[in-house]
Amino acid sequence: MSSSPSALPRALTLAQFKILLSAIGFGSMAILARFAYADGVSTASLLFLRFFLAGMLLLPWVVWKKLPWPRGRALLVLMAMGSLGYAGMAACYFSGLHYASAGTIALLLYLFPAIVLVLSTLLLGERFSARRLLALLLALAGLAITIGLELSAQPLGLLLGLASAVIYSLYILAGSRYTQGCHPLTSACVVVFSAATCYGVYLGSSGFHGPASLHGWLAVLGIACFGTVAALALFLSGLAVTGATQASLISTAEPVVTILLAWLLLGEQLGWSQALGGGLILAAVILISREARPEQVQLTELHD
């Protein structure tokens, strides 16, 4: 039986709210990471716990729903994306929080849509339209203002934030080209378990430094449960109704959430460089998101 006309706007509003909640979840991870670091958690230990716990939460759902697992080349690509691309991107992002504000790192990561457009043009032969050129110029202007005027950040922090955006862009391109047709949740399972394995091997030689108190564990669980699994589930649920373009537009709230939470909970100052540079970067993201492809969004909205 078809839905009534009045039910359709309600369904769309609910889906948009789910996307917004997912952006809040993703945007909260940088803040929760700061609390975990204050409790003595090392970056590698935090990321191992995040990926392992997220995988253990996703796996029962995937098995219960009997979702199809990727095979062959797609499986190998996803394993490489997790152990190299996603693990490397997360390492740069979370390490950068030691040297720059959470808001600045979040804004730098959000350069990835512009970088994806440039790389897809250079490597995949996609057409470079006037819209893409304008988006690239806006993003670069935002980057220059954010880096040039963010005097409190150490150069290493800015470099790590930028590196996370570049690695994430390569991750997106690999996923969109080599893993089409894979279910997003099983793909996410393979990616997070591969990343967890990578960090597990590293911790075998460097040593595990987990939370020292309940507060630290709550921060880690918040990252795994709310900032990863719940955010991903909410995004995919909303995406089914809103479509990729509208979902990616709403997701631009993520760095704004990070900046506001950093101001409220961590006492970070909201400077003019972040406000102006972030505004230009988000304007570029809005332009780019209108060209986003559904398969890119579904696979890659794991974030940070």
HELIX and SHEET records of a PDB file:
HELIX    1   1 ALA A    7  ALA A   38  1                                  32    
HELIX    2   2 THR A   43  LYS A   65  1                                  23    
HELIX    3   3 GLY A   72  ALA A   80  1                                   9    
HELIX    4   4 MET A   81  TYR A   86  3                                   6    
HELIX    5   5 ALA A   87  GLY A   96  1                                  10    
HELIX    6   6 ALA A  102  LEU A  109  1                                   8    
HELIX    7   7 PHE A  112  LEU A  124  1                                  13    
HELIX    8   8 ALA A  130  LEU A  149  1                                  20    
HELIX    9   9 PRO A  155  TYR A  178  1                                  24    
HELIX   10  10 PRO A  184  SER A  206  1                                  23    
HELIX   11  11 LEU A  214  ALA A  224  1                                  11    
HELIX   12  12 CYS A  225  ALA A  230  3                                   6    
HELIX   13  13 ALA A  231  THR A  242  1                                  12    
HELIX   14  14 ALA A  244  ILE A  250  1                                   7    
HELIX   15  15 ALA A  253  LEU A  265  1                                  13    
HELIX   16  16 TRP A  272  SER A  289  1                                  18    
HELIX   17  17 PRO A  294  THR A  300  1                                   7    
END                                                                             
